[in-house]
Structure formats: structure tokens, C-alpha cells
């Protein structure tokens, strides 16, 4: 290879030098001829020169053809070598995945002034552009920041996990850029995520911005308190009768801010085809739910896969009857942090789910009616993943056993440790002599707000008592370091008692298949279904995480 390259370089150098010498000689000859006259050169000499020049011209044409062939051959070699680049050998689906991950960690904004790219790779630039333009998922998520502190102009900023971040200001230039961005979704569904509340006046601007693409809006997510006018405008836009709706997901995480003194009624919106409905903090006098409205929404959306109702006031007023609600596709039901047990009893009584695996989140309670309704629901549902966030010292232990004994085939358990290790995962002498009360339990998820050392102190005994294959520690990102190694070190997971002792992480390696640390960004709310799925899919882009596998 090197020898061939050296020969080619030497030959190329000789051709260049010879061609230059010949050109210089021709120029000198032309100058000499122009100085002389016909009488000084002579007729015979002129004829001889013409004949020789014509011969040289033929040789030059022949050489030019050879050089052209050489140039074409060089182009072929360049193309061959370009195709041999490692990035060229990667399958297209791998490159698409790389591009998605790269865009998720890059911040860029639309600006009038162009800037130079950080990295230029000419050999792959064209292919990457083709892949980027052809990958609709790169343009399928729009984050909207409504900055209520920005004088007259509303600013929409986006920094999505999937799409390059962008800034949208309500003027023609930036609006054009936004439309250009949305057009690249190629007519496929995209998500709209509102990250800040904003001002009520922004509602009409939002309607004008998204109206041409309303039939492609797949989800509406409000991770901060939703202004009533904005929520009203976007739901009205997405459910208007004159256009087909692609809306599959509605999520309101921080409740609603009201600017008008009237009750926000969900009944006015003909919601159809939803697969995800998440409502949190809908508890003030203008945003609470009526049970008849909720049951109507659920009845009209039998394809629901995820239903989450947390810290939400639901009234039983005007409820004449409790019809059965069929949700055969329901996979995740989170009704934790609900204070009204009567509402929970009603909801559990009317829900009829299918036989697919169900993840259920509910608070442990001593209320006999709610416990009976929950046990009855266990009989009608295939609950394989069970989670709870609230279990007090007084009743948590007994309730844990009461609930878990009704779920003998439980495979996943999700717990909020919350500073204390109250729940008896490890059997004691009073619990009997059996070593493992839940042989099917394989995955344990532990939410910690500062109890990591308590977890570390008890985890060995838990692992020895259960047949676990996965342990996941979940931390709120705002109160801990973002580095999993630092978290584990501070929590005692990396500590060794002596030189010959193993740290807890080293001890866990041969005993569990996976040990995960996940950080939750609480600015975008906490969801157990995001804990379970966000590390494997981009679907839950309203609650991004930093994911780290320790094994």
C-alpha cells in the first residue's frame, strides 16, 4: 500500500513538473515568435515550426486524455475510500440512533446570524444530512417555554431530549423557522410540551402557531402549572370537529392557574382515542374533577394504557349511577396520593381492566372499605407490579402484608423509602420460618429522598432473603449529585469495611443481574411508569432521566 502510494506521488510530481516546463517553454516560444517578422524567420522555418507544433498538439491532446482518465480514476478511488470509512459502514438505523442521541444533548437556537458548525466532517456530511432530514423522529418533539417575565414579546424556547433545542419568538422570522421545523416532521405526529406557565395572552399566538399542524399533534404535556386559557385553547384546537385528531396523550403535572372565575369543565372537549391521561394537582376550586366527567372521559377512551390521578380532587356530586368502565388495554394505574377514600372506592369499583400485566400505584391504608375494594380489584386485574409511596410507621407493616398476600405472583415492587425502612421485606421470627415469601418477585425499585445509607445497611439482607434479579435506586435530581458514582459513594454503597472486604456494589454483582441508579428531573414531575420505561424508550419525554447501569 505505502509503496504504491509513493510511486503514485512520484509519478504525479513528474507529470506536474513536466507539464509546467512544457507550458513555460511554449510561452517563451510564443514571445520569441512575436518579436520576429516573416522576413527574419523565413518561409521554410515557419513551415517546420508549424508541423512540429501540430505534432506536439496531438501529443498534448493524448496526454490530456490520459490525465482525464487519471482524474476519473482518482475520483473512483476517493469514492471507494469514502465508502470504506467506519461511519459509512454503519447501518442506517444505527446512524439514526446516534443522531437522535447527539441531538438530545446539543443546545442550539434559531438566530438571524449564522454560526460556524462546531465539527465539520465532509466525508459524511451529505449522508448525515440525508439521514437527519429523513428521520421524522428528530423533529417530532417541540418544547415550549412561555417566559412570562419577558416584557412584550412572548418567547418560546425548546430544549427537548429528542430534537435540537430552538427558540421561537412571535415575529415573522422566527415563526417561519418554527414552521420549517414542524414541516420536517414530514406530516407525522409530534409532541408539544409546555415547560412554563406563561401569560394568558399567549393562547392566541399558540393557536396560530400550531393550527396548520393540529392534525399531527400527538401529545400535550404541561409540566408546570397550566394557564386555564392556554389549556382551553390547545384542547379546543386539538378536538375541533372540522379536523381529524392525532391526540393520544394529555398530561398536566402541576395543576392549573386560573385567570377567569369559572370551573374548568373537561366535558366540553370531545376527547377520543387517548392512550395516556395524567392529571396531577387538579385540586383548586376551578380545576377539580367531577366523577361523572372523569367516567365519561374514561368510557370514551377504551384504548387508555396509562391513567394517573395524583393529588387531584374528584367530587361525587351529580353522580346518579356508577356504570362499569371498560379499559381492556390499561397497563399502568397510579391513584396514589389521593385523600378521598370514598372516591377511590368508587373508582376501583367501576374500573374493569383486561388480563394484560398491570402496574398499580396506591397508598396503603387502614380504611376497610378501600381495602375491600382494592382486594376486589386484585381479583379482576392481573397486577404483577405493585407500588406505594405512603406507608406510616403505625400501619405500614401490617398493611404491607395484607396487600401483598393478595398478590402471590407479584414480579415488581416499587417503594418510597422516604427516610425509613418501615416495610418488612426481610422475614423475622414472628413472620414464620419461610425464607422467601415472594418467590416470583424479581425487581425492586426504591425511591429515596435521602435514605440511601439506610438502604445500603439493609440491602444485603434483603437480597439474601429474596430471589431478586434487578435493584433500581431512584433519586430526585434536585437534592443529589448528578453523578451516580458520587451518589453511591456518599450512600455507603462503595465503602469497604477492611482491605479484604467487598463494597456493597461488588457484593451485589454476582447476586443480581442488574443494579441501576436513575436520576429524576423533578421539574418535569415524577412518574413510576417513567422509572420503569424511560431508560428503554423515548416515549416518556416529559420526564427525562440520567440512566446508569452498574453492571
KASULLIN-V722128 format. One record per backbone hydrogen bond with DSSP energy under -1.0 kcal/mol. CO is the residue of the C=O (numbers start at 1). NH is the residue of the N-H. If there is no record, write none. Layout:
# KASULLIN-V722128
{{CO NH} {CO NH}}
This chain:
# KASULLIN-V722128
{{1 5} {2 6} {3 7} {4 8} {5 9} {6 10} {7 11} {8 12} {9 13} {10 14} {11 15} {12 16} {13 17} {14 18} {15 19} {16 20} {17 21} {18 22} {19 23} {20 24} {21 25} {22 26} {23 27} {24 28} {25 29} {26 30} {27 31} {28 32} {29 33} {30 34} {37 41} {38 42} {42 46} {43 47} {44 48} {45 49} {46 50} {47 51} {48 52} {49 53} {50 54} {51 55} {52 56} {53 57} {54 58} {55 59} {56 60} {57 61} {58 62} {59 63} {60 64} {61 65} {62 66} {63 67} {64 68} {65 69} {66 70} {67 71} {68 72} {69 73} {70 74} {71 75} {72 76} {73 77} {74 78} {75 79} {76 80} {77 81} {78 82} {79 83} {82 85} {85 89} {91 95} {92 96} {93 97} {94 98} {95 99} {96 100} {97 101} {98 102} {99 103} {100 104} {103 106} {121 124} {121 125} {124 128} {125 129} {126 130} {127 131} {128 132} {129 133} {130 134} {135 138} {136 139} {137 140} {140 191} {142 193} {144 195} {147 150} {154 170} {155 147} {156 168} {158 166} {166 158} {168 156} {169 171} {171 175} {172 176} {173 177} {174 178} {175 179} {176 180} {177 181} {178 182} {179 183} {180 184} {182 185} {183 186} {185 188} {190 218} {191 142} {192 221} {193 144} {194 223} {199 202} {200 203} {202 206} {203 207} {204 208} {205 209} {206 210} {207 211} {210 213} {211 214} {213 216} {214 217} {216 190} {218 248} {218 249} {219 192} {220 251} {221 194} {222 253} {226 257} {227 231} {228 232} {229 233} {230 234} {231 235} {232 236} {233 237} {234 238} {235 239} {240 243} {248 275} {248 276} {249 220} {250 278} {251 222} {252 280} {255 226} {257 228} {260 262} {266 269} {269 271} {275 305} {275 306} {276 250} {277 308} {278 252} {279 310} {280 255} {281 283} {282 313} {284 288} {286 264} {289 315} {290 294} {291 295} {292 296} {293 297} {294 298} {295 299} {296 300} {301 304} {305 331} {305 332} {306 277} {307 334} {308 279} {310 281} {313 289} {315 291} {316 319} {318 320} {325 352} {327 330} {331 359} {332 307} {333 361} {334 309} {337 311} {340 344} {341 345} {342 346} {343 347} {344 348} {345 349} {346 350} {347 351} {350 325} {352 327} {358 384} {358 385} {359 333} {360 387} {361 335} {367 371} {368 372} {369 373} {370 374} {371 375} {372 376} {373 377} {374 378} {375 379} {381 383} {382 358} {384 411} {384 412} {385 360} {386 414} {387 362} {388 416} {390 364} {392 396} {395 399} {396 400} {397 401} {398 402} {399 403} {400 404} {401 405} {403 406} {404 407} {407 410} {411 442} {411 443} {412 386} {413 445} {414 388} {415 447} {417 420} {420 422} {423 425} {429 432} {438 441} {442 469} {442 470} {443 413} {444 472} {445 415} {446 474} {447 417} {451 455} {452 456} {453 457} {454 458} {455 459} {458 462} {459 463} {460 464} {461 465} {462 466} {469 514} {470 444} {471 516} {472 446} {473 518} {474 448} {475 520} {476 479} {483 487} {484 488} {485 489} {486 490} {487 491} {488 493} {489 492} {493 505} {503 507} {504 508} {505 509} {508 511} {508 512} {514 471} {515 550} {516 473} {517 548} {518 475} {520 477} {520 522} {521 524} {522 525} {527 531} {528 532} {529 533} {530 534} {533 536} {533 537} {539 541} {540 543} {544 521} {546 519} {548 517}}
